[in-house]
Amino acid sequence: MPIFIDSSVLVAYHNSRVEHHKEAVQLLTRCVEGEFGEPWISDYIFDEVVTVTLVKVGLEKAVEVGDYLLSSELKMLKVDEESFREAWTLFQKEGMSFTDCTIIAVMRQNGIEKLLTFDKRLKETEGIKALP
């Protein structure tokens, strides 16, 4: 069974100055080793991680992070029209970030229950088993 990885974990993994860095390193190491299931992200998560890294650290690090994500064991899903529309409906009702809404939609569409995240709102989402 796969596990979806939120950008909060990936950003923390790649930035030693953020609060959850050490925890993210431990969790992602375990995740890539298959302890939690096959690790998945989406193209929206890729976008968010490299953009946040660009703004907070710089282009060189953002390119390094992007190259890592593209060459890693993470399976990258594309947010298709069905997931996009479901995310838009969730966005209108929940007031969460649109990217977070795409996470919920993609997870539902692909039958993924587990989510690796530090985001409190995502941890409270019904039907999601959040780690840690």
C-alpha positions in Angstrom: 0.0 0.0 0.0 1.5 3.4 -1.0 2.0 6.4 1.3 1.7 10.0 0.0 4.4 12.5 1.0 3.4 16.1 1.7 5.6 19.0 0.8 6.0 19.9 4.5 8.2 16.7 5.0 10.2 17.2 1.8 10.9 20.8 2.5 12.0 20.0 6.0 14.2 17.1 4.7 16.1 19.4 2.4 16.4 22.4 4.7 18.4 22.0 7.9 17.2 25.3 9.3 13.5 24.3 9.6 11.8 22.9 12.7 11.3 19.3 11.6 14.5 18.7 9.7 15.9 15.9 11.8 12.5 14.1 12.0 12.0 14.5 8.3 15.4 12.9 7.5 14.6 9.9 9.7 11.0 9.6 8.3 12.0 9.9 4.7 14.9 7.4 5.1 12.4 4.9 6.6 9.9 5.7 3.9 12.3 5.2 1.0 13.4 1.9 2.5 9.7 0.8 2.2 8.7 0.8 5.9 5.5 2.7 5.3 4.7 1.5 1.7 5.7 2.8 -1.7 6.3 6.6 -1.5 4.3 8.7 -3.8 4.1 12.5 -4.5 2.3 14.5 -7.1 3.4 17.1 -9.7 1.8 19.7 -7.4 4.0 18.6 -4.5 7.0 18.8 -6.7 6.1 22.3 -7.7 5.5 23.4 -4.1 8.8 21.9 -2.8 11.0 23.4 -5.5 9.3 26.8 -5.3 9.5 27.0 -1.5 13.2 26.0 -1.7 13.8 28.6 -4.4 12.3 31.4 -2.3 13.8 30.4 1.0 17.2 29.1 0.0 17.9 29.9 -3.7 18.0 28.5 -7.2 21.0 26.2 -6.8 19.4 24.3 -3.9 16.0 24.3 -5.6 17.5 22.6 -8.7 19.3 20.2 -6.4 16.0 19.3 -4.7 14.2 19.0 -8.0 16.8 16.7 -9.4 16.7 14.6 -6.3 12.9 14.3 -6.5 13.0 13.3 -10.2 15.7 10.7 -9.7 14.5 9.2 -6.4 12.3 6.3 -5.5 9.3 8.5 -5.2 6.5 7.8 -7.7 5.1 11.0 -9.1 1.4 11.2 -10.0 -0.1 13.8 -12.2 -3.1 15.7 -10.9 -5.6 14.9 -13.6 -8.8 16.7 -14.4 -10.9 14.6 -12.1 -8.6 15.2 -9.1 -8.3 18.9 -10.1 -12.1 19.4 -10.0 -12.4 17.5 -6.7 -9.7 19.6 -5.3 -11.5 22.8 -6.4 -14.7 21.6 -4.7 -12.7 20.9 -1.5 -11.0 24.3 -1.7 -14.3 26.1 -1.9 -15.7 24.2 1.1 -12.6 23.8 3.4 -10.5 26.9 2.8 -7.3 24.8 2.8 -4.5 25.6 0.3 -5.3 24.3 -3.2 -2.2 22.1 -3.1 -3.4 20.5 0.1 -6.8 19.9 -1.6 -5.1 18.2 -4.5 -3.4 15.9 -2.0 -6.7 14.8 -0.6 -8.2 14.4 -4.1 -5.3 12.4 -5.4 -5.2 10.2 -2.4 -8.9 9.4 -2.6 -8.7 8.8 -6.4 -5.8 6.3 -6.0 -7.0 4.6 -2.8 -4.1 5.9 -0.7 -4.9 6.2 3.0 -1.5 7.0 4.6 0.0 10.5 4.5 3.5 11.6 5.7 3.0 15.2 6.8 3.7 17.8 9.4 0.6 19.8 8.4 -2.0 19.9 11.2 -5.0 20.4 9.0 -4.1 17.5 6.8 -3.6 15.4 9.9 -7.2 16.1 10.9 -8.7 15.2 7.5 -11.2 12.4 7.6 -10.1 9.3 5.9 -6.4 10.1 6.1 -4.0 8.1 8.4 -1.3 10.7 9.0 2.2 9.9 10.1 4.0 10.9 12.2 
